[in-house]
Amino acid sequence: MIFGIIIEWRMVDFKVFIFLSVIYLACIDMKKIIGLSIGLVLVISGCFKVEESSPYGALNGRVTLSPMCADEPCDLSPKELEKLYGDRQLIVFSEDTSKVIQRIGISLEGGYASNLPEGDYILDINYFENDISPDVPVKIKIVQGFTKRVDINIMTGL
C-alpha cells in the first residue's frame, strides 16, 4: 500500500504524503520503520528533478611571475605580492579578438579560475609594464562540463 502512495506522491500534496507516511510508519514495528525510512529517503531523493549540467566549462591554471624582485633572493610581504599579482590580469577574447569576454584576476598564490560558455576563445595577458610571455596569446576551446587548464609564465622584466 505505501509503495502505491510513494509512486503516486507527485499527484498528492507533499504534506499529505508526509502525513500518510508518518501514520503508516507508526503502525509497524521498529525494524520495519528503519528499513522503510531508508527506502523512503531513496525513493523521495530519486523523485526530485536534478538540474541539468551547466552550459559552462571551466578555465583555470597557474601564473608564474619571474623574476618577482630585481634582486634575488626575493622575500615579498603579502601586500607586495598583492600589488605584484593585482596589477596583472588574464584577458579572454572572442575567437576573432574583436571583443573582450572576461578579465580574470590572479590570486596571491598565482592561481586563477573562471567559468565560460562553451566556445573558442583567445587567452592573453594585460602586458603590465615590461611583461612578456611565450605562453600567450593562445587559442583555447571551452567544452561544457570540462575544465581547460592553461599555465602561464610571465617574465616581468624587473
N, CA, C and O atoms as a GROMACS GRO file, in nm:
protein
  632
    1MET      N    1   0.081  -0.119   0.000
    1MET     CA    2   0.000   0.000   0.000
    1MET      C    3   0.087   0.126   0.000
    1MET      O    4   0.062   0.219  -0.078
    2ILE      N    5   0.185   0.131   0.084
    2ILE     CA    6   0.269   0.251   0.092
    2ILE      C    7   0.343   0.275  -0.040
    2ILE      O    8   0.368   0.390  -0.076
    3PHE      N    9   0.378   0.168  -0.111
    3PHE     CA   10   0.450   0.185  -0.236
    3PHE      C   11   0.362   0.252  -0.341
    3PHE      O   12   0.412   0.331  -0.422
    4GLY      N   13   0.233   0.222  -0.341
    4GLY     CA   14   0.141   0.290  -0.430
    4GLY      C   15   0.133   0.438  -0.400
    4GLY      O   16   0.124   0.521  -0.490
    5ILE      N   17   0.137   0.470  -0.271
    5ILE     CA   18   0.135   0.611  -0.230
    5ILE      C   19   0.265   0.678  -0.273
    5ILE      O   20   0.263   0.791  -0.322
    6ILE      N   21   0.379   0.610  -0.254
    6ILE     CA   22   0.509   0.668  -0.290
    6ILE      C   23   0.516   0.692  -0.440
    6ILE      O   24   0.561   0.799  -0.483
    7ILE      N   25   0.474   0.597  -0.519
    7ILE     CA   26   0.481   0.612  -0.664
    7ILE      C   27   0.393   0.726  -0.711
    7ILE      O   28   0.429   0.798  -0.804
    8GLU      N   29   0.279   0.743  -0.648
    8GLU     CA   30   0.184   0.844  -0.691
    8GLU      C   31   0.201   0.976  -0.614
    8GLU      O   32   0.115   1.063  -0.623
    9TRP      N   33   0.309   0.992  -0.539
    9TRP     CA   34   0.321   1.108  -0.450
    9TRP      C   35   0.321   1.241  -0.523
    9TRP      O   36   0.285   1.344  -0.465
   10ARG      N   37   0.362   1.241  -0.650
   10ARG     CA   38   0.364   1.367  -0.723
   10ARG      C   39   0.223   1.420  -0.744
   10ARG      O   40   0.204   1.540  -0.762
   11MET      N   41   0.124   1.331  -0.742
   11MET     CA   42  -0.013   1.374  -0.764
   11MET      C   43  -0.080   1.419  -0.634
   11MET      O   44  -0.188   1.478  -0.638
   12VAL      N   45  -0.018   1.392  -0.523
   12VAL     CA   46  -0.076   1.424  -0.393
   12VAL      C   47   0.004   1.537  -0.332
   12VAL      O   48   0.126   1.543  -0.351
   13ASP      N   49  -0.060   1.624  -0.261
   13ASP     CA   50   0.010   1.732  -0.193
   13ASP      C   51   0.120   1.672  -0.104
   13ASP      O   52   0.097   1.572  -0.036
   14PHE      N   53   0.237   1.732  -0.105
   14PHE     CA   54   0.352   1.679  -0.032
   14PHE      C   55   0.322   1.664   0.117
   14PHE      O   56   0.367   1.568   0.179
   15LYS      N   57   0.248   1.756   0.176
   15LYS     CA   58   0.215   1.748   0.318
   15LYS      C   59   0.129   1.625   0.347
   15LYS      O   60   0.149   1.557   0.448
   16VAL      N   61   0.035   1.596   0.260
   16VAL     CA   62  -0.049   1.477   0.276
   16VAL      C   63   0.036   1.352   0.266
   16VAL      O   64   0.016   1.257   0.342
   17PHE      N   65   0.130   1.351   0.174
   17PHE     CA   66   0.220   1.238   0.158
   17PHE      C   67   0.299   1.212   0.287
   17PHE      O   68   0.307   1.099   0.334
   18ILE      N   69   0.357   1.317   0.343
   18ILE     CA   70   0.433   1.304   0.468
   18ILE      C   71   0.341   1.256   0.580
   18ILE      O   72   0.380   1.168   0.657
   19PHE      N   73   0.221   1.312   0.591
   19PHE     CA   74   0.127   1.273   0.694
   19PHE      C   75   0.092   1.124   0.684
   19PHE      O   76   0.094   1.053   0.784
   20LEU      N   77   0.061   1.078   0.563
   20LEU     CA   78   0.027   0.938   0.543
   20LEU      C   79   0.146   0.847   0.572
   20LEU      O   80   0.130   0.738   0.627
   21SER      N   81   0.264   0.891   0.537
   21SER     CA   82   0.384   0.811   0.563
   21SER      C   83   0.408   0.796   0.713
   21SER      O   84   0.441   0.688   0.760
   22VAL      N   85   0.392   0.906   0.786
   22VAL     CA   86   0.413   0.901   0.932
   22VAL      C   87   0.311   0.809   0.997
   22VAL      O   88   0.346   0.731   1.086
   23ILE      N   89   0.185   0.818   0.957
   23ILE     CA   90   0.081   0.730   1.013
   23ILE      C   91   0.114   0.585   0.984
   23ILE      O   92   0.107   0.500   1.073
   24TYR      N   93   0.151   0.556   0.861
   24TYR     CA   94   0.182   0.418   0.824
   24TYR      C   95   0.303   0.367   0.904
   24TYR      O   96   0.300   0.256   0.956
   25LEU      N   97   0.407   0.448   0.914
   25LEU     CA   98   0.527   0.405   0.986
   25LEU      C   99   0.499   0.386   1.136
   25LEU      O  100   0.562   0.302   1.201
   26ALA      N  101   0.406   0.463   1.189
   26ALA     CA  102   0.373   0.449   1.330
   26ALA      C  103   0.302   0.316   1.359
   26ALA      O  104   0.297   0.273   1.474
   27CYS      N  105   0.248   0.252   1.257
   27CYS     CA  106   0.171   0.130   1.276
   27CYS      C  107   0.256   0.003   1.265
   27CYS      O  108   0.202  -0.106   1.284
   28ILE      N  109   0.382   0.011   1.236
   28ILE     CA  110   0.464  -0.109   1.219
   28ILE      C  111   0.577  -0.108   1.320
   28ILE      O  112   0.605  -0.007   1.383
   29ASP      N  113   0.643  -0.225   1.336
   29ASP     CA  114   0.748  -0.232   1.437
   29ASP      C  115   0.874  -0.158   1.394
   29ASP      O  116   0.887  -0.118   1.279
   30MET      N  117   0.967  -0.142   1.490
   30MET     CA  118   1.086  -0.059   1.472
   30MET      C  119   1.176  -0.107   1.358
   30MET      O  120   1.232  -0.024   1.285
   31LYS      N  121   1.190  -0.237   1.341
   31LYS     CA  122   1.277  -0.288   1.234
   31LYS      C  123   1.226  -0.247   1.097
   31LYS      O  124   1.304  -0.208   1.010
   32LYS      N  125   1.096  -0.255   1.079
   32LYS     CA  126   1.037  -0.214   0.952
   32LYS      C  127   1.046  -0.064   0.933
   32LYS      O  128   1.062  -0.016   0.820
   33ILE      N  129   1.036   0.011   1.042
   33ILE     CA  130   1.046   0.157   1.033
   33ILE      C  131   1.182   0.198   0.976
   33ILE      O  132   1.190   0.282   0.887
   34ILE      N  133   1.287   0.137   1.028
   34ILE     CA  134   1.422   0.170   0.982
   34ILE      C  135   1.436   0.136   0.834
   34ILE      O  136   1.484   0.218   0.755
   35GLY      N  137   1.395   0.016   0.796
   35GLY     CA  138   1.407  -0.025   0.656
   35GLY      C  139   1.325   0.062   0.563
   35GLY      O  140   1.373   0.102   0.457
   36LEU      N  141   1.201   0.090   0.602
   36LEU     CA  142   1.116   0.172   0.518
   36LEU      C  143   1.161   0.317   0.514
   36LEU      O  144   1.146   0.384   0.412
   37SER      N  145   1.217   0.366   0.624
   37SER     CA  146   1.268   0.504   0.626
   37SER      C  147   1.380   0.520   0.525
   37SER      O  148   1.385   0.619   0.451
   38ILE      N  149   1.470   0.424   0.523
   38ILE     CA  150   1.581   0.430   0.426
   38ILE      C  151   1.525   0.423   0.285
   38ILE      O  152   1.566   0.500   0.198
   39GLY      N  153   1.432   0.331   0.261
   39GLY     CA  154   1.371   0.320   0.129
   39GLY      C  155   1.297   0.446   0.089
   39GLY      O  156   1.303   0.489  -0.026
   40LEU      N  157   1.227   0.505   0.186
   40LEU     CA  158   1.152   0.628   0.160
   40LEU      C  159   1.246   0.741   0.120
   40LEU      O  160   1.217   0.814   0.026
   41VAL      N  161   1.356   0.756   0.190
   41VAL     CA  162   1.454   0.859   0.156
   41VAL      C  163   1.508   0.836   0.015
   41VAL      O  164   1.521   0.931  -0.062
   42LEU      N  165   1.540   0.712  -0.018
   42LEU     CA  166   1.593   0.682  -0.152
   42LEU      C  167   1.490   0.711  -0.260
   42LEU      O  168   1.523   0.767  -0.365
   43VAL      N  169   1.364   0.674  -0.236
   43VAL     CA  170   1.261   0.698  -0.335
   43VAL      C  171   1.236   0.847  -0.352
   43VAL      O  172   1.226   0.896  -0.465
   44ILE      N  173   1.225   0.920  -0.241
   44ILE     CA  174   1.199   1.064  -0.249
   44ILE      C  175   1.316   1.135  -0.317
   44ILE      O  176   1.294   1.223  -0.400
   45SER      N  177   1.439   1.098  -0.284
   45SER     CA  178   1.554   1.165  -0.346
   45SER      C  179   1.558   1.139  -0.495
   45SER      O  180   1.609   1.222  -0.570
   46GLY      N  181   1.506   1.028  -0.541
   46GLY     CA  182   1.502   0.999  -0.684
   46GLY      C  183   1.390   1.070  -0.756
   46GLY      O  184   1.389   1.073  -0.879
   47CYS      N  185   1.294   1.128  -0.682
   47CYS     CA  186   1.180   1.193  -0.745
   47CYS      C  187   1.204   1.339  -0.777
   47CYS      O  188   1.132   1.396  -0.860
   48PHE      N  189   1.302   1.402  -0.713
   48PHE     CA  190   1.327   1.543  -0.738
   48PHE      C  191   1.407   1.560  -0.866
   48PHE      O  192   1.496   1.480  -0.897
   49LYS      N  193   1.373   1.664  -0.939
   49LYS     CA  194   1.442   1.691  -1.065
   49LYS      C  195   1.584   1.739  -1.036
   49LYS      O  196   1.604   1.829  -0.954
   50VAL      N  197   1.678   1.679  -1.100
   50VAL     CA  198   1.817   1.719  -1.086
   50VAL      C  199   1.845   1.824  -1.194
   50VAL      O  200   1.807   1.806  -1.309
   51GLU      N  201   1.911   1.932  -1.154
   51GLU     CA  202   1.944   2.036  -1.250
   51GLU      C  203   2.031   1.978  -1.361
   51GLU      O  204   2.121   1.898  -1.336
   52GLU      N  205   2.002   2.019  -1.482
   52GLU     CA  206   2.086   1.977  -1.593
   52GLU      C  207   2.222   2.042  -1.577
   52GLU      O  208   2.236   2.145  -1.510
   53SER      N  209   2.323   1.982  -1.638
   53SER     CA  210   2.457   2.036  -1.624
   53SER      C  211   2.462   2.178  -1.679
   53SER      O  212   2.388   2.215  -1.770
   54SER      N  213   2.550   2.255  -1.621
   54SER     CA  214   2.566   2.394  -1.659
   54SER      C  215   2.616   2.404  -1.803
   54SER      O  216   2.691   2.318  -1.848
   55PRO      N  217   2.574   2.507  -1.876
   55PRO     CA  218   2.622   2.522  -2.014
   55PRO      C  219   2.764   2.579  -2.019
   55PRO      O  220   2.812   2.618  -2.126
   56TYR      N  221   2.830   2.582  -1.906
   56TYR     CA  222   2.963   2.640  -1.896
   56TYR      C  223   3.069   2.532  -1.881
   56TYR      O  224   3.042   2.420  -1.837
   57GLY      N  225   3.188   2.570  -1.917
   57GLY     CA  226   3.307   2.491  -1.890
   57GLY      C  227   3.398   2.576  -1.803
   57GLY      O  228   3.375   2.696  -1.786
   58ALA      N  229   3.501   2.514  -1.747
   58ALA     CA  230   3.591   2.585  -1.657
   58ALA      C  231   3.725   2.611  -1.724
   58ALA      O  232   3.771   2.534  -1.808
   59LEU      N  233   3.785   2.720  -1.684
   59LEU     CA  234   3.920   2.756  -1.726
   59LEU      C  235   3.997   2.786  -1.598
   59LEU      O  236   3.953   2.868  -1.517
   60ASN      N  237   4.111   2.720  -1.580
   60ASN     CA  238   4.193   2.751  -1.464
   60ASN      C  239   4.339   2.723  -1.494
   60ASN      O  240   4.374   2.668  -1.599
   61GLY      N  241   4.424   2.761  -1.400
   61GLY     CA  242   4.566   2.737  -1.416
   61GLY      C  243   4.646   2.817  -1.316
   61GLY      O  244   4.592   2.870  -1.219
   62ARG      N  245   4.774   2.824  -1.341
   62ARG     CA  246   4.866   2.894  -1.252
   62ARG      C  247   4.951   2.989  -1.334
   62ARG      O  248   4.998   2.956  -1.443
   63VAL      N  249   4.969   3.110  -1.280
   63VAL     CA  250   5.054   3.211  -1.341
   63VAL      C  251   5.180   3.221  -1.257
   63VAL      O  252   5.175   3.241  -1.136
   64THR      N  253   5.295   3.209  -1.324
   64THR     CA  254   5.424   3.222  -1.256
   64THR      C  255   5.488   3.351  -1.302
   64THR      O  256   5.508   3.373  -1.422
   65LEU      N  257   5.522   3.437  -1.206
   65LEU     CA  258   5.590   3.563  -1.237
   65LEU      C  259   5.738   3.544  -1.208
   65LEU      O  260   5.776   3.494  -1.102
   66SER      N  261   5.821   3.586  -1.302
   66SER     CA  262   5.964   3.568  -1.282
   66SER      C  263   6.039   3.678  -1.359
   66SER      O  264   6.008   3.702  -1.476
   67PRO      N  265   6.134   3.743  -1.299
   67PRO     CA  266   6.159   3.743  -1.155
   67PRO      C  267   6.053   3.827  -1.083
   67PRO      O  268   5.984   3.910  -1.142
   68MET      N  269   6.042   3.803  -0.953
   68MET     CA  270   5.946   3.877  -0.873
   68MET      C  271   6.010   4.000  -0.809
   68MET      O  272   5.940   4.091  -0.764
   69CYS      N  273   6.143   4.001  -0.805
   69CYS     CA  274   6.217   4.114  -0.749
   69CYS      C  275   6.337   4.142  -0.839
   69CYS      O  276   6.382   4.056  -0.915
   70ALA      N  277   6.387   4.264  -0.829
   70ALA     CA  278   6.506   4.299  -0.905
   70ALA      C  279   6.628   4.226  -0.850
   70ALA      O  280   6.720   4.192  -0.924
   71ASP      N  281   6.629   4.201  -0.720
   71ASP     CA  282   6.740   4.131  -0.655
   71ASP      C  283   6.691   4.002  -0.593
   71ASP      O  284   6.594   4.002  -0.517
   72GLU      N  285   6.756   3.892  -0.626
   72GLU     CA  286   6.723   3.762  -0.567
   72GLU      C  287   6.818   3.735  -0.452
   72GLU      O  288   6.931   3.784  -0.459
   73PRO      N  289   6.784   3.662  -0.347
   73PRO     CA  290   6.653   3.602  -0.322
   73PRO      C  291   6.549   3.709  -0.288
   73PRO      O  292   6.581   3.818  -0.242
   74CYS      N  293   6.428   3.674  -0.312
   74CYS     CA  294   6.317   3.768  -0.300
   74CYS      C  295   6.228   3.727  -0.183
   74CYS      O  296   6.182   3.613  -0.176
   75ASP      N  297   6.203   3.819  -0.092
   75ASP     CA  298   6.116   3.792   0.023
   75ASP      C  299   6.010   3.902   0.028
   75ASP      O  300   6.025   4.003   0.096
   76LEU      N  301   5.901   3.878  -0.045
   76LEU     CA  302   5.796   3.979  -0.055
   76LEU      C  303   5.691   3.962   0.054
   76LEU      O  304   5.656   3.851   0.092
   77SER      N  305   5.642   4.075   0.103
   77SER     CA  306   5.533   4.073   0.201
   77SER      C  307   5.402   4.043   0.128
   77SER      O  308   5.396   4.055   0.005
   78PRO      N  309   5.298   4.003   0.202
   78PRO     CA  310   5.168   3.980   0.137
   78PRO      C  311   5.117   4.103   0.062
   78PRO      O  312   5.054   4.090  -0.043
   79LYS      N  313   5.144   4.222   0.115
   79LYS     CA  314   5.100   4.345   0.048
   79LYS      C  315   5.175   4.364  -0.084
   79LYS      O  316   5.116   4.407  -0.183
   80GLU      N  317   5.304   4.334  -0.086
   80GLU     CA  318   5.382   4.344  -0.209
   80GLU      C  319   5.337   4.240  -0.312
   80GLU      O  320   5.330   4.268  -0.432
   81LEU      N  321   5.305   4.117  -0.264
   81LEU     CA  322   5.253   4.014  -0.354
   81LEU      C  323   5.119   4.056  -0.413
   81LEU      O  324   5.093   4.034  -0.532
   82GLU      N  325   5.036   4.116  -0.329
   82GLU     CA  326   4.905   4.163  -0.375
   82GLU      C  327   4.921   4.266  -0.486
   82GLU      O  328   4.847   4.264  -0.584
   83LYS      N  329   5.016   4.355  -0.471
   83LYS     CA  330   5.043   4.457  -0.573
   83LYS      C  331   5.097   4.391  -0.700
   83LYS      O  332   5.053   4.423  -0.810
   84LEU      N  333   5.192   4.299  -0.683
   84LEU     CA  334   5.256   4.234  -0.797
   84LEU      C  335   5.155   4.155  -0.881
   84LEU      O  336   5.152   4.169  -1.003
   85TYR      N  337   5.072   4.072  -0.815
   85TYR     CA  338   4.971   3.994  -0.888
   85TYR      C  339   4.849   4.078  -0.925
   85TYR      O  340   4.786   4.054  -1.028
   86GLY      N  341   4.817   4.175  -0.841
   86GLY     CA  342   4.698   4.258  -0.866
   86GLY      C  343   4.708   4.344  -0.990
   86GLY      O  344   4.606   4.378  -1.050
   87ASP      N  345   4.830   4.380  -1.029
   87ASP     CA  346   4.849   4.460  -1.149
   87ASP      C  347   4.831   4.380  -1.277
   87ASP      O  348   4.819   4.437  -1.385
   88ARG      N  349   4.828   4.249  -1.265
   88ARG     CA  350   4.822   4.163  -1.383
   88ARG      C  351   4.687   4.092  -1.391
   88ARG      O  352   4.628   4.054  -1.290
   89GLN      N  353   4.640   4.076  -1.512
   89GLN     CA  354   4.514   4.007  -1.538
   89GLN      C  355   4.528   3.919  -1.661
   89GLN      O  356   4.613   3.942  -1.747
   90LEU      N  357   4.444   3.819  -1.666
   90LEU     CA  358   4.430   3.741  -1.788
   90LEU      C  359   4.307   3.796  -1.860
   90LEU      O  360   4.209   3.836  -1.797
   91ILE      N  361   4.314   3.799  -1.991
   91ILE     CA  362   4.202   3.851  -2.069
   91ILE      C  363   4.157   3.744  -2.167
   91ILE      O  364   4.237   3.688  -2.242
   92VAL      N  365   4.028   3.717  -2.163
   92VAL     CA  366   3.968   3.621  -2.256
   92VAL      C  367   3.899   3.702  -2.365
   92VAL      O  368   3.810   3.782  -2.338
   93PHE      N  369   3.944   3.679  -2.489
   93PHE     CA  370   3.887   3.747  -2.605
   93PHE      C  371   3.800   3.649  -2.685
   93PHE      O  372   3.814   3.528  -2.675
   94SER      N  373   3.709   3.707  -2.764
   94SER     CA  374   3.637   3.626  -2.862
   94SER      C  375   3.740   3.568  -2.958
   94SER      O  376   3.854   3.615  -2.964
   95GLU      N  377   3.702   3.466  -3.032
   95GLU     CA  378   3.796   3.397  -3.120
   95GLU      C  379   3.863   3.490  -3.221
   95GLU      O  380   3.978   3.470  -3.258
   96ASP      N  381   3.790   3.593  -3.266
   96ASP     CA  382   3.848   3.687  -3.361
   96ASP      C  383   3.912   3.808  -3.292
   96ASP      O  384   3.952   3.903  -3.360
   97THR      N  385   3.922   3.805  -3.161
   97THR     CA  386   3.982   3.908  -3.074
   97THR      C  387   3.913   4.044  -3.083
   97THR      O  388   3.970   4.145  -3.041
   98SER      N  389   3.793   4.049  -3.137
   98SER     CA  390   3.723   4.177  -3.151
   98SER      C  391   3.651   4.219  -3.022
   98SER      O  392   3.611   4.334  -3.008
   99LYS      N  393   3.636   4.127  -2.928
   99LYS     CA  394   3.558   4.156  -2.808
   99LYS      C  395   3.624   4.092  -2.685
   99LYS      O  396   3.665   3.976  -2.689
  100VAL      N  397   3.634   4.170  -2.578
  100VAL     CA  398   3.680   4.116  -2.450
  100VAL      C  399   3.562   4.045  -2.385
  100VAL      O  400   3.459   4.106  -2.359
  101ILE      N  401   3.578   3.916  -2.360
  101ILE     CA  402   3.472   3.836  -2.299
  101ILE      C  403   3.481   3.844  -2.147
  101ILE      O  404   3.379   3.855  -2.079
  102GLN      N  405   3.604   3.840  -2.095
  102GLN     CA  406   3.619   3.836  -1.949
  102GLN      C  407   3.761   3.875  -1.911
  102GLN      O  408   3.857   3.847  -1.983
  103ARG      N  409   3.774   3.941  -1.796
  103ARG     CA  410   3.904   3.969  -1.735
  103ARG      C  411   3.911   3.884  -1.609
  103ARG      O  412   3.817   3.881  -1.529
  104ILE      N  413   4.023   3.816  -1.592
  104ILE     CA  414   4.037   3.723  -1.480
  104ILE      C  415   4.153   3.768  -1.391
  104ILE      O  416   4.265   3.787  -1.438
  105GLY      N  417   4.124   3.786  -1.264
  105GLY     CA  418   4.227   3.821  -1.167
  105GLY      C  419   4.310   3.700  -1.127
  105GLY      O  420   4.270   3.585  -1.147
  106ILE      N  421   4.426   3.728  -1.072
  106ILE     CA  422   4.519   3.623  -1.030
  106ILE      C  423   4.533   3.629  -0.878
  106ILE      O  424   4.551   3.737  -0.822
  107SER      N  425   4.524   3.514  -0.812
  107SER     CA  426   4.535   3.510  -0.665
  107SER      C  427   4.680   3.535  -0.622
  107SER      O  428   4.772   3.533  -0.705
  108LEU      N  429   4.699   3.558  -0.493
  108LEU     CA  430   4.834   3.581  -0.440
  108LEU      C  431   4.925   3.459  -0.456
  108LEU      O  432   5.048   3.472  -0.452
  109GLU      N  433   4.865   3.342  -0.474
  109GLU     CA  434   4.943   3.220  -0.496
  109GLU      C  435   4.968   3.195  -0.644
  109GLU      O  436   5.037   3.100  -0.681
  110GLY      N  437   4.912   3.282  -0.729
  110GLY     CA  438   4.932   3.268  -0.873
  110GLY      C  439   4.822   3.190  -0.944
  110GLY      O  440   4.830   3.170  -1.066
  111GLY      N  441   4.722   3.146  -0.873
  111GLY     CA  442   4.615   3.070  -0.936
  111GLY      C  443   4.508   3.159  -0.995
  111GLY      O  444   4.492   3.274  -0.955
  112TYR      N  445   4.435   3.104  -1.089
  112TYR     CA  446   4.319   3.173  -1.144
  112TYR      C  447   4.216   3.068  -1.182
  112TYR      O  448   4.249   2.952  -1.206
  113ALA      N  449   4.091   3.110  -1.188
  113ALA     CA  450   3.982   3.020  -1.227
  113ALA      C  451   3.865   3.102  -1.278
  113ALA      O  452   3.840   3.214  -1.231
  114SER      N  453   3.794   3.046  -1.375
  114SER     CA  454   3.679   3.114  -1.433
  114SER      C  455   3.588   3.012  -1.500
  114SER      O  456   3.632   2.902  -1.534
  115ASN      N  457   3.463   3.049  -1.517
  115ASN     CA  458   3.368   2.969  -1.595
  115ASN      C  459   3.331   3.048  -1.720
  115ASN      O  460   3.307   3.168  -1.714
  116LEU      N  461   3.328   2.978  -1.832
  116LEU     CA  462   3.297   3.042  -1.959
  116LEU      C  463   3.198   2.956  -2.036
  116LEU      O  464   3.197   2.834  -2.023
  117PRO      N  465   3.113   3.020  -2.116
  117PRO     CA  466   3.025   2.941  -2.203
  117PRO      C  467   3.109   2.860  -2.301
  117PRO      O  468   3.220   2.899  -2.337
  118GLU      N  469   3.055   2.748  -2.343
  118GLU     CA  470   3.125   2.664  -2.440
  118GLU      C  471   3.158   2.746  -2.564
  118GLU      O  472   3.075   2.822  -2.614
  119GLY      N  473   3.281   2.730  -2.613
  119GLY     CA  474   3.320   2.803  -2.733
  119GLY      C  475   3.470   2.812  -2.748
  119GLY      O  476   3.545   2.758  -2.666
  120ASP      N  477   3.513   2.881  -2.853
  120ASP     CA  478   3.654   2.903  -2.882
  120ASP      C  479   3.690   3.046  -2.843
  120ASP      O  480   3.615   3.139  -2.871
  121TYR      N  481   3.806   3.062  -2.778
  121TYR     CA  482   3.849   3.191  -2.728
  121TYR      C  483   3.999   3.207  -2.749
  121TYR      O  484   4.070   3.113  -2.784
  122ILE      N  485   4.045   3.330  -2.727
  122ILE     CA  486   4.188   3.361  -2.723
  122ILE      C  487   4.217   3.408  -2.582
  122ILE      O  488   4.153   3.500  -2.532
  123LEU      N  489   4.315   3.346  -2.516
  123LEU     CA  490   4.357   3.384  -2.381
  123LEU      C  491   4.487   3.462  -2.392
  123LEU      O  492   4.580   3.420  -2.460
  124ASP      N  493   4.493   3.576  -2.324
  124ASP     CA  494   4.612   3.661  -2.327
  124ASP      C  495   4.628   3.727  -2.190
  124ASP      O  496   4.545   3.708  -2.101
  125ILE      N  497   4.735   3.804  -2.175
  125ILE     CA  498   4.760   3.879  -2.051
  125ILE      C  499   4.745   4.027  -2.082
  125ILE      O  500   4.736   4.066  -2.198
  126ASN      N  501   4.743   4.112  -1.977
  126ASN     CA  502   4.727   4.255  -1.998
  126ASN      C  503   4.860   4.327  -2.022
  126ASN      O  504   4.861   4.449  -2.039
  127TYR      N  505   4.971   4.256  -2.024
  127TYR     CA  506   5.103   4.312  -2.054
  127TYR      C  507   5.132   4.437  -1.970
  127TYR      O  508   5.155   4.545  -2.023
  128PHE      N  509   5.131   4.418  -1.839
  128PHE     CA  510   5.162   4.526  -1.746
  128PHE      C  511   5.310   4.561  -1.757
  128PHE      O  512   5.396   4.473  -1.755
  129GLU      N  513   5.338   4.687  -1.770
  129GLU     CA  514   5.474   4.740  -1.782
  129GLU      C  515   5.556   4.662  -1.885
  129GLU      O  516   5.525   4.668  -2.004
  130ASN      N  517   5.660   4.589  -1.842
  130ASN     CA  518   5.750   4.520  -1.936
  130ASN      C  519   5.721   4.371  -1.949
  130ASN      O  520   5.807   4.296  -1.995
  131ASP      N  521   5.602   4.328  -1.910
  131ASP     CA  522   5.570   4.185  -1.913
  131ASP      C  523   5.576   4.128  -2.054
  131ASP      O  524   5.533   4.192  -2.151
  132ILE      N  525   5.630   4.007  -2.063
  132ILE     CA  526   5.622   3.928  -2.185
  132ILE      C  527   5.598   3.783  -2.145
  132ILE      O  528   5.631   3.742  -2.034
  133SER      N  529   5.540   3.707  -2.236
  133SER     CA  530   5.515   3.566  -2.208
  133SER      C  531   5.517   3.487  -2.339
  133SER      O  532   5.453   3.525  -2.437
  134PRO      N  533   5.591   3.376  -2.338
  134PRO     CA  534   5.589   3.290  -2.456
  134PRO      C  535   5.463   3.203  -2.463
  134PRO      O  536   5.439   3.138  -2.564
  135ASP      N  537   5.384   3.203  -2.356
  135ASP     CA  538   5.268   3.113  -2.346
  135ASP      C  539   5.138   3.173  -2.400
  135ASP      O  540   5.040   3.100  -2.420
  136VAL      N  541   5.136   3.303  -2.423
  136VAL     CA  542   5.015   3.370  -2.471
  136VAL      C  543   5.051   3.468  -2.580
  136VAL      O  544   5.166   3.511  -2.586
  137PRO      N  545   4.961   3.506  -2.667
  137PRO     CA  546   4.822   3.461  -2.672
  137PRO      C  547   4.812   3.315  -2.716
  137PRO      O  548   4.896   3.264  -2.791
  138VAL      N  549   4.706   3.249  -2.668
  138VAL     CA  550   4.684   3.109  -2.701
  138VAL      C  551   4.535   3.087  -2.727
  138VAL      O  552   4.450   3.141  -2.658
  139LYS      N  553   4.506   3.006  -2.830
  139LYS     CA  554   4.368   2.971  -2.860
  139LYS      C  555   4.325   2.859  -2.765
  139LYS      O  556   4.397   2.762  -2.746
  140ILE      N  557   4.207   2.876  -2.704
  140ILE     CA  558   4.154   2.773  -2.614
  140ILE      C  559   4.014   2.735  -2.657
  140ILE      O  560   3.940   2.815  -2.714
  141LYS      N  561   3.978   2.613  -2.627
  141LYS     CA  562   3.843   2.563  -2.654
  141LYS      C  563   3.782   2.523  -2.520
  141LYS      O  564   3.836   2.437  -2.451
  142ILE      N  565   3.672   2.585  -2.485
  142ILE     CA  566   3.600   2.553  -2.362
  142ILE      C  567   3.485   2.459  -2.400
  142ILE      O  568   3.406   2.488  -2.489
  143VAL      N  569   3.478   2.347  -2.329
  143VAL     CA  570   3.375   2.246  -2.353
  143VAL      C  571   3.288   2.236  -2.229
  143VAL      O  572   3.338   2.230  -2.116
  144GLN      N  573   3.158   2.236  -2.250
  144GLN     CA  574   3.062   2.227  -2.140
  144GLN      C  575   3.094   2.111  -2.048
  144GLN      O  576   3.111   1.998  -2.094
  145GLY      N  577   3.103   2.140  -1.918
  145GLY     CA  578   3.124   2.036  -1.817
  145GLY      C  579   3.269   1.992  -1.801
  145GLY      O  580   3.296   1.904  -1.719
  146PHE      N  581   3.361   2.050  -1.875
  146PHE     CA  582   3.502   2.012  -1.866
  146PHE      C  583   3.586   2.132  -1.823
  146PHE      O  584   3.542   2.246  -1.832
  147THR      N  585   3.707   2.102  -1.776
  147THR     CA  586   3.799   2.205  -1.733
  147THR      C  587   3.918   2.212  -1.827
  147THR      O  588   3.980   2.109  -1.858
  148LYS      N  589   3.950   2.331  -1.872
  148LYS     CA  590   4.068   2.356  -1.955
  148LYS      C  591   4.172   2.422  -1.864
  148LYS      O  592   4.145   2.526  -1.804
  149ARG      N  593   4.290   2.362  -1.856
  149ARG     CA  594   4.397   2.417  -1.772
  149ARG      C  595   4.503   2.479  -1.862
  149ARG      O  596   4.551   2.417  -1.957
  150VAL      N  597   4.538   2.604  -1.831
  150VAL     CA  598   4.644   2.674  -1.903
  150VAL      C  599   4.734   2.740  -1.800
  150VAL      O  600   4.691   2.831  -1.727
  151ASP      N  601   4.858   2.696  -1.792
  151ASP     CA  602   4.958   2.757  -1.704
  151ASP      C  603   5.037   2.858  -1.786
  151ASP      O  604   5.071   2.834  -1.902
  152ILE      N  605   5.066   2.972  -1.725
  152ILE     CA  606   5.130   3.082  -1.796
  152ILE      C  607   5.251   3.132  -1.718
  152ILE      O  608   5.242   3.159  -1.599
  153ASN      N  609   5.362   3.143  -1.786
  153ASN     CA  610   5.483   3.202  -1.728
  153ASN      C  611   5.495   3.345  -1.783
  153ASN      O  612   5.494   3.367  -1.904
  154ILE      N  613   5.506   3.441  -1.691
  154ILE     CA  614   5.521   3.580  -1.730
  154ILE      C  615   5.658   3.628  -1.686
  154ILE      O  616   5.693   3.617  -1.568
  155MET      N  617   5.734   3.680  -1.779
  155MET     CA  618   5.864   3.739  -1.747
  155MET      C  619   5.838   3.887  -1.725
  155MET      O  620   5.796   3.959  -1.816
  156THR      N  621   5.864   3.932  -1.602
  156THR     CA  622   5.826   4.067  -1.560
  156THR      C  623   5.923   4.175  -1.605
  156THR      O  624   5.884   4.292  -1.613
  157GLY      N  625   6.044   4.140  -1.634
  157GLY     CA  626   6.142   4.241  -1.674
  157GLY      C  627   6.193   4.323  -1.557
  157GLY      O  628   6.252   4.429  -1.578
  158LEU      N  629   6.170   4.278  -1.434
  158LEU     CA  630   6.221   4.352  -1.317
  158LEU      C  631   6.371   4.343  -1.305
  158LEU      O  632   6.430   4.399  -1.212
   0.00000   0.00000   0.00000
